[in-house]
Amino acid sequence: MPIASTPRFRLASLALVSVVTLGASFATRMAGTPVLPETPYDYASAELPLHLQHSSVLRWDNTPDDNPITDAGATLGRVLFYDVRLSQNETVSCASCHRQEHGFSDPRPLSIGFEGEPTDRNSMALSFARYDRTRRFFWDGRARTLEALTLEPIQDPVEMGMTLDALEARLEATAFYPGLFADAFGTPEVTSDRVAKALSQFIRSIVASNSRYDAAREAEEELFGRPLAGLTEQENRGIELFFGEGRCEQCHSGDMFVGNGLLNNGLDSTFTDLGGGGRRDPLGLKTVTGRGRGAFKTVSLRNVELTAPYMHDGRFATLEEVVDHYSTGVRISPTLDPRLRRGGRPIRPSFTDDERAALVAFLRTLTDTTLTTDPRWSDPFVSRAPAGQ
């Protein structure tokens, strides 16, 4: 029977939370009790299609030996991911800024923290994080593991505002958590290390490979980077541009369409030094901190249709605007990536309207729409009405 109806997991005290505005806002809800299936969802044995079982993908699996994905561990991670108890005033959860219907990204240029303040950067999409070959997380690459990544937003003074001690005490005092921790780890102790491990298991489970591109590649496994019978003429023209004169594949490579580090992609030509390693971009949209002088993580393009707006500060609202940037907008600077310049000048291919449309059409074939509704990754605190009601 569902967890909410068993004696073992009595209802926790309900606490009112404030409305969290998300463009199309979440409904106000309370920090309640999750409703979980009697048999846990299968998180541990999900299989990739053959073209993603190549060593060029699998060797980048960042799952550590001491934290393999288990059904019980990812189930706990799912509950934690959607629980507003992880924020100081119980108003936001991880899912507030990483929304399933948007490919686990945020439709706002900058996310909003627990007290209504904007964050420094656009929230990154989480799908396929398990196979991220950079093994660097956040836009500035400061976290080297998903386990390290998961605890930073919880403690961030803008994002969620909790201390780890307060987090452990709150979860330990919540009726259903000790049982979930016992299922996942063998004993009911609540620790921040276990929180990080469970959240990481859930995030690593978010692997959706049912896109039109995947279906076409599966049918013609030997044709990487070439037109595919399962795609349209326009989409195949997009493939030719992406892997050819557009040079997109140089930074978004392989069937994961992901980069191998941080780079300056020509968004801005100058940076104002703020001291202490911080800089503000010319548009004044955010503070650039950390390494790189304008260099940011090259993200995967999988499900990119779902994850607007784009770039670290969310400055581009559409894929067309992104293509326009690489077509005519790349700016020269001393730290512009060498793949985007030639002879001291930025490379600007100046796509025609038809070429731009073809590139966007191809990028949309990377979308797996099942990601947005798969119950394994959905909110366990929300009861949804049956279809048609």
C-alpha positions as CSV (number, residue, x, y, z in Angstrom):
1,M,0.0,0.0,0.0
2,P,1.2,3.6,-0.4
3,I,3.5,4.9,2.2
4,A,1.0,7.6,3.4
5,S,-1.5,4.9,4.5
6,T,0.8,2.6,6.5
7,P,1.0,2.8,10.3
8,R,4.8,3.0,10.0
9,F,4.7,6.3,8.3
10,R,2.3,8.5,10.3
11,L,1.4,11.9,9.0
12,A,3.9,14.5,9.9
13,S,2.7,17.9,11.2
14,L,1.7,20.1,8.3
15,A,3.3,23.4,7.9
16,L,2.0,26.2,5.6
17,V,4.5,27.4,3.0
18,S,4.5,30.5,0.9
19,V,3.6,30.6,-2.7
20,V,6.6,30.0,-4.9
21,T,6.3,31.9,-8.2
22,L,7.8,30.0,-11.2
23,G,6.5,31.9,-14.2
24,A,3.6,29.5,-14.4
25,S,3.6,29.2,-10.6
26,F,3.5,26.1,-8.4
27,A,0.3,25.7,-6.5
28,T,0.7,26.5,-2.8
29,R,1.1,23.3,-0.9
30,M,2.2,22.1,2.6
31,A,5.2,20.2,3.6
32,G,3.3,17.0,3.8
33,T,3.8,13.3,3.4
34,P,4.8,11.6,0.1
35,V,2.7,9.1,-1.6
36,L,4.9,6.3,-2.9
37,P,4.1,3.0,-4.8
38,E,4.0,-0.2,-2.8
39,T,6.7,-1.6,-5.1
40,P,9.4,0.9,-5.7
41,Y,10.0,2.2,-9.2
42,D,12.9,0.6,-11.0
43,Y,15.8,3.0,-10.8
44,A,18.7,0.5,-10.7
45,S,18.4,-1.5,-13.9
46,A,17.5,1.1,-16.5
47,E,19.2,0.2,-19.8
48,L,20.6,2.5,-22.4
49,P,20.1,1.9,-26.1
50,L,22.9,0.2,-27.9
51,H,24.4,3.4,-29.4
52,L,24.8,4.8,-25.9
53,Q,26.4,1.6,-24.5
54,H,29.6,2.4,-26.3
55,S,32.7,2.9,-24.2
56,S,32.9,6.5,-25.3
57,V,29.7,7.0,-23.1
58,L,30.0,4.4,-20.4
59,R,33.5,5.2,-19.4
60,W,32.3,8.6,-18.1
61,D,29.7,7.1,-15.7
62,N,30.5,9.0,-12.5
63,T,28.7,6.6,-10.1
64,P,31.1,6.0,-7.3
65,D,31.7,2.5,-5.9
66,D,30.3,3.5,-2.5
67,N,27.0,4.9,-3.9
68,P,25.5,2.7,-6.6
69,I,21.9,3.5,-7.6
70,T,19.4,1.4,-5.7
71,D,15.6,1.5,-5.9
72,A,15.3,2.4,-2.3
73,G,18.1,5.0,-2.4
74,A,16.7,6.8,-5.4
75,T,13.2,6.7,-3.9
76,L,14.5,8.5,-0.9
77,G,16.4,10.9,-3.2
78,R,13.1,11.6,-5.1
79,V,11.3,12.5,-1.9
80,L,14.2,14.8,-0.7
81,F,14.4,16.4,-4.2
82,Y,10.8,17.5,-4.0
83,D,10.6,18.3,-0.2
84,V,10.5,22.0,0.8
85,R,11.8,21.0,4.2
86,L,15.2,21.2,2.7
87,S,14.9,25.0,2.7
88,Q,15.1,27.2,5.9
89,N,11.6,28.5,5.7
90,E,10.1,25.5,3.9
91,T,9.2,27.4,0.7
92,V,11.5,25.9,-1.9
93,S,12.8,22.5,-2.8
94,C,15.4,21.3,-5.3
95,A,12.5,20.9,-7.8
96,S,11.6,24.5,-7.5
97,C,14.6,25.4,-9.7
98,H,14.9,22.0,-11.5
99,R,11.4,21.4,-12.9
100,Q,10.6,18.1,-14.6
101,E,8.4,19.7,-17.3
102,H,11.4,21.8,-18.3
103,G,14.0,19.0,-18.4
104,F,14.9,19.6,-14.8
105,S,15.9,23.1,-15.4
106,D,14.3,26.5,-14.6
107,P,12.2,28.5,-17.2
108,R,13.4,31.7,-15.5
109,P,16.7,33.3,-16.4
110,L,17.7,33.3,-12.8
111,S,16.1,31.1,-10.1
112,I,14.5,32.6,-6.9
113,G,15.8,31.6,-3.5
114,F,13.9,30.9,-0.3
115,E,13.5,34.5,0.6
116,G,12.7,35.7,-2.9
117,E,16.2,36.8,-3.9
118,P,17.5,35.9,-7.4
119,T,20.4,33.4,-7.7
120,D,23.6,34.3,-9.6
121,R,23.0,32.0,-12.6
122,N,20.5,30.0,-14.6
123,S,19.7,26.6,-13.2
124,M,21.4,23.8,-15.2
125,A,19.5,20.8,-16.5
126,L,20.1,17.6,-14.6
127,S,19.2,14.8,-17.1
128,F,22.2,12.6,-18.1
129,A,24.3,14.1,-15.3
130,R,25.5,10.5,-14.7
131,Y,27.4,10.5,-17.9
132,D,28.8,14.0,-17.9
133,R,32.3,13.5,-19.1
134,T,33.5,16.8,-17.7
135,R,33.0,15.5,-14.1
136,R,32.7,19.2,-13.2
137,F,29.4,20.5,-11.9
138,F,27.9,24.0,-11.7
139,W,28.6,26.6,-14.4
140,D,32.1,27.2,-12.9
141,G,32.9,23.6,-12.5
142,R,33.7,23.9,-8.8
143,A,32.1,20.6,-7.7
144,R,33.8,17.5,-8.8
145,T,31.1,15.0,-7.8
146,L,27.3,15.0,-7.8
147,E,27.5,14.2,-4.1
148,A,29.3,17.4,-3.5
149,L,26.9,19.3,-5.7
150,T,23.8,18.3,-3.9
151,L,24.7,19.8,-0.6
152,E,25.7,23.2,-1.9
153,P,22.3,24.7,-2.8
154,I,20.9,23.5,0.6
155,Q,23.5,25.5,2.4
156,D,23.6,28.5,0.0
157,P,22.4,31.7,1.8
158,V,20.3,32.7,-1.2
159,E,19.0,29.4,-2.5
160,M,17.8,27.3,0.5
161,G,19.6,28.8,3.6
162,M,20.0,25.7,5.7
163,T,22.8,24.4,7.8
164,L,23.5,20.7,7.6
165,D,23.0,20.2,11.3
166,A,19.5,21.9,11.0
167,L,18.7,19.7,8.0
168,E,19.6,16.5,9.8
169,A,17.5,17.5,12.9
170,R,14.5,18.5,10.8
171,L,14.5,15.3,8.7
172,E,15.1,13.1,11.7
173,A,12.0,14.7,13.4
174,T,9.8,14.0,10.4
175,A,7.8,10.8,10.8
176,F,8.5,9.2,7.5
177,Y,12.2,9.9,6.9
178,P,13.8,7.4,9.4
179,G,11.9,4.6,7.6
180,L,13.0,5.8,4.2
181,F,16.6,6.1,5.3
182,A,16.5,2.6,6.8
183,D,15.2,1.2,3.5
184,A,17.9,3.0,1.6
185,F,20.9,2.5,3.9
186,G,20.0,-0.3,6.4
187,T,19.6,1.9,9.5
188,P,17.3,4.9,10.2
189,E,20.1,7.5,11.0
190,V,19.7,10.7,9.1
191,T,23.1,12.2,8.0
192,S,24.0,14.8,5.5
193,D,26.3,12.3,3.8
194,R,23.3,10.0,3.3
195,V,21.2,12.9,2.0
196,A,23.9,13.7,-0.6
197,K,24.1,10.0,-1.6
198,A,20.3,9.6,-2.0
199,L,19.9,12.9,-4.0
200,S,22.8,11.8,-6.2
201,Q,21.2,8.4,-6.9
202,F,18.0,10.1,-7.9
203,I,19.8,12.6,-10.2
204,R,21.9,9.9,-11.8
205,S,18.7,7.9,-12.5
206,I,17.4,10.7,-14.7
207,V,18.4,9.2,-18.0
208,A,15.8,9.5,-20.8
209,S,16.9,8.2,-24.2
210,N,13.7,7.9,-26.1
211,S,14.2,10.9,-28.4
212,R,13.6,10.8,-32.2
213,Y,17.4,11.1,-32.6
214,D,17.9,8.0,-30.4
215,A,15.4,6.0,-32.4
216,A,17.1,7.0,-35.6
217,R,20.6,6.2,-34.3
218,E,19.4,2.9,-32.9
219,A,18.3,1.9,-36.4
220,E,21.6,3.0,-38.0
221,E,24.1,2.6,-35.2
222,E,27.1,2.9,-37.6
223,L,26.1,6.4,-38.9
224,F,27.2,8.8,-36.2
225,G,27.4,12.4,-37.4
226,R,25.7,11.6,-40.7
227,P,22.1,11.9,-42.0
228,L,19.7,9.3,-40.6
229,A,16.8,7.6,-42.4
230,G,14.5,8.2,-39.4
231,L,14.8,12.0,-39.6
232,T,13.4,14.5,-42.0
233,E,15.4,16.2,-44.8
234,Q,15.5,19.4,-42.8
235,E,16.7,17.7,-39.7
236,N,19.4,15.8,-41.6
237,R,20.5,19.1,-43.1
238,G,20.9,20.2,-39.5
239,I,23.0,17.2,-38.8
240,E,25.3,18.1,-41.7
241,L,25.7,21.7,-40.4
242,F,26.2,20.6,-36.8
243,F,29.0,18.1,-37.6
244,G,30.2,20.1,-40.6
245,E,30.5,23.8,-41.4
246,G,28.7,24.8,-38.2
247,R,31.5,23.2,-36.1
248,C,29.1,22.6,-33.2
249,E,30.3,19.1,-32.6
250,Q,33.8,20.4,-31.6
251,C,32.3,21.6,-28.3
252,H,29.2,19.4,-28.0
253,S,30.6,16.0,-29.0
254,G,29.5,12.4,-29.1
255,D,26.0,11.0,-28.7
256,M,25.7,12.9,-25.4
257,F,26.4,16.2,-27.1
258,V,28.5,17.4,-24.2
259,G,31.7,19.3,-23.8
260,N,34.9,18.3,-22.0
261,G,35.5,21.4,-19.9
262,L,34.9,25.1,-19.3
263,L,35.2,27.6,-22.2
264,N,34.6,31.2,-23.1
265,N,32.1,31.0,-26.0
266,G,32.2,34.7,-27.0
267,L,29.2,36.0,-25.1
268,D,31.0,39.2,-24.0
269,S,34.3,40.8,-25.0
270,T,35.1,42.5,-21.7
271,F,34.7,41.8,-18.0
272,T,34.8,44.3,-15.1
273,D,37.1,43.1,-12.3
274,L,35.2,43.1,-9.0
275,G,38.2,41.8,-7.0
276,G,38.5,38.4,-5.3
277,G,38.1,36.6,-8.6
278,G,34.6,38.0,-9.2
279,R,33.5,39.8,-12.4
280,R,30.3,41.3,-13.6
281,D,29.3,40.9,-17.2
282,P,28.7,43.9,-19.4
283,L,24.9,43.3,-19.2
284,G,25.0,43.5,-15.4
285,L,22.9,40.3,-15.2
286,K,25.0,38.4,-12.6
287,T,28.3,38.2,-10.8
288,V,30.8,35.8,-12.4
289,T,32.8,34.1,-9.7
290,G,35.3,31.3,-9.7
291,R,37.8,30.3,-12.3
292,G,37.9,31.0,-16.0
293,R,37.5,34.7,-16.8
294,G,34.2,34.2,-18.6
295,A,34.6,30.5,-19.2
296,F,31.7,28.3,-18.2
297,K,30.7,24.6,-18.4
298,T,29.7,23.3,-21.8
299,V,26.4,21.6,-21.1
300,S,24.8,18.7,-22.9
301,L,22.4,19.5,-25.7
302,R,20.1,16.6,-24.9
303,N,16.6,17.8,-24.2
304,V,17.7,21.3,-25.0
305,E,14.3,22.1,-26.5
306,L,12.9,21.8,-22.9
307,T,15.5,23.9,-21.1
308,A,15.1,27.5,-22.2
309,P,16.3,30.1,-21.4
310,Y,19.9,29.4,-22.4
311,M,23.5,30.3,-21.3
312,H,24.7,30.7,-17.7
313,D,22.6,33.8,-17.2
314,G,19.6,32.8,-19.3
315,R,20.0,35.6,-21.7
316,F,18.7,33.7,-24.8
317,A,15.0,32.9,-24.7
318,T,15.0,30.6,-27.8
319,L,17.2,28.1,-29.7
320,E,17.0,30.5,-32.6
321,E,18.7,33.1,-30.5
322,V,21.4,30.7,-29.5
323,V,22.1,29.8,-33.2
324,D,22.2,33.5,-34.0
325,H,24.8,34.0,-31.4
326,Y,27.1,31.4,-32.9
327,S,26.2,32.5,-36.4
328,T,27.1,36.2,-36.1
329,G,27.4,37.2,-32.4
330,V,30.6,35.6,-31.1
331,R,32.8,38.3,-29.7
332,I,36.5,38.3,-29.6
333,S,38.4,38.4,-26.3
334,P,41.7,37.3,-25.0
335,T,40.1,34.2,-23.4
336,L,37.8,33.2,-26.3
337,D,38.1,29.5,-26.9
338,P,40.5,28.6,-29.7
339,R,37.8,26.6,-31.4
340,L,35.8,29.8,-31.9
341,R,38.5,32.0,-33.4
342,R,40.9,32.0,-36.4
343,G,43.7,34.4,-37.0
344,G,42.8,36.6,-34.1
345,R,39.2,36.9,-35.2
346,P,36.0,35.1,-34.1
347,I,34.6,32.4,-36.3
348,R,31.1,33.5,-37.5
349,P,29.6,31.1,-40.1
350,S,26.7,33.5,-40.8
351,F,24.0,30.9,-41.3
352,T,21.2,31.5,-43.8
353,D,17.6,31.5,-42.5
354,D,17.2,27.9,-43.9
355,E,20.4,26.8,-42.2
356,R,19.3,28.3,-38.9
357,A,16.0,26.5,-39.1
358,A,17.7,23.2,-40.0
359,L,20.0,23.4,-37.0
360,V,17.1,24.1,-34.7
361,A,15.1,21.3,-36.2
362,F,17.9,18.9,-35.5
363,L,18.4,20.1,-31.9
364,R,14.7,19.4,-31.3
365,T,15.2,15.8,-32.3
366,L,17.3,15.4,-29.1
367,T,14.1,15.9,-27.0
368,D,12.7,12.9,-25.0
369,T,9.2,14.1,-24.1
370,T,8.7,11.1,-21.7
371,L,11.2,12.8,-19.4
372,T,8.6,15.4,-18.5
373,T,5.9,13.0,-17.3
374,D,7.8,9.8,-16.2
375,P,6.4,9.0,-12.7
376,R,9.8,7.8,-11.5
377,W,10.9,11.4,-11.5
378,S,7.7,13.1,-10.5
379,D,6.6,15.0,-7.4
380,P,5.6,12.4,-4.7
381,F,3.9,15.1,-2.6
382,V,1.3,16.0,-5.3
383,S,-1.8,14.0,-5.9
384,R,-2.7,14.4,-9.6
385,A,-6.3,13.9,-10.9
386,P,-6.8,11.0,-13.3
387,A,-6.6,11.8,-17.0
388,G,-9.6,13.7,-18.3
389,Q,-10.5,15.3,-14.9
